[in-house]
Amino acid sequence: MNNFLKMAALYMLLCANVAYSQDSKEKARQKGQLAIALMDDEHKYDAAIKLLEEAGKLDPGNIDYPYEIAYAYNAKAEYKKACSILEQLQSHPGVHGQVYQFLGNIYERLGQKDKAIATYEAGLKKFPETGGLYMELGNINIGRKNYNKALAYFERGIKVDPRFAANYYWAAKIYCSSPETAWGMIYGEIFMNMERGTARTEEISRLLYETYRTGIQLGGALKPIVSFSKSSAADVPGEGISAFPSVVYGSLLTAALAGEQAIDLASLNRIRSRFLESYFGKDMNRRYPNILFDYQQQVKEAGYLEAYNYWVLGKGADEAFNRWKANNDELWKKFMDWFGQNKLQVDAGHTFHREQY
């Protein structure tokens, strides 16, 4: 066989191998999708495991299939089997931070807390931008009532992995239970926009509403008092003291209270609307740029700020919200349509974390 024929034969063999490889990966993908559907929709974990094992044989380099098998064993409460798979995946070429997070979770379920912590920390060394690992270490410190250290983890997670919503949730809960509620108000509302329609969203809605109610004293004939931050020092992790809470949440919010006689959904809508107007009117957006307030302004310009304010705080006063919604049904439907298509943008280029001030 001359050189030309040899080269032609080799080329045809390579093409056949590539085609076979592509076909195998596509079959594996289809089996994987079916397996996930069986787990999510029907809780048929044994059938899913069988499909995932078949997918793994067709595409042996793909980490997703053994990872999903571990998920299935975890769902079946067969934690040792899940643990064995995840331990092996730590040396897989496609390993990612979620493997360490999942493995740490399994260790916790097996009662091996120290091993879980070591796994989370090892994961962060290898994947320092994995928000879920910061969340796990933060939650461990909540369990130990070490709230400052927990906050440090949550806020670091927010900073390096801004699209991971749970760190905003936990940071909001801690801050709204501290003297520095201003930060909790922002983290909480950002979280609500990132994770819409869940039980945690409703929880934060109630938390924000109650934080307004407890943090504002109208004072009758006296000047209103806003207690969203200490005036002299911040009892929180990190270096330096930001003037943002006192300048923005203190002075602007205090001014926005003018004329109000009570704190309820209707008055909070007016207060938040006046606050937003002052924030942009006084050029605070230049001094203290904030993706949340920018988004509120976008909502306002679309004509839906009132509906949005009721959405944010509505779970704190269900009856008042339901009355408002019944009286504004058309506006609410239009807002929901707009809201679904115009979300708060949170990514590497659009972030908020306390240290930026």
Secondary structure, 3 states (H helix, E strand, C coil): CCHHHHHHHHHHHHHHHHHHHHHHHHHHHHHHHHHHHHHHHHCCHHHHHHHHHHHHHHCCCCCHHHHHHHHHHHHCCCHHHHHHHHHHHCCCCCCCHHHHHHHHHHHHHCCCHHHHHHHHHHHHHHCCCCHHHHHHHHHHHHHCCCHHHHHHHHHHHHHHCCCCCHHHHHHHHHHCCCCCHHHHHHHHHHHHHHCCCCHHHHHHHHHHHHHHHHHEECCCCCCCEECCCCCCCCCCCCCCCCCHHHHHHHHHHHHHCCCCCCCCHHHHHHHHHHHHHHHHHCCHHHHCCCHHHHHHHHHHHHCCHHHHHHHHHHHHCHHHHHHHHHHCHHHHHHHHHHHHHCCCCCECCECCCHHHC
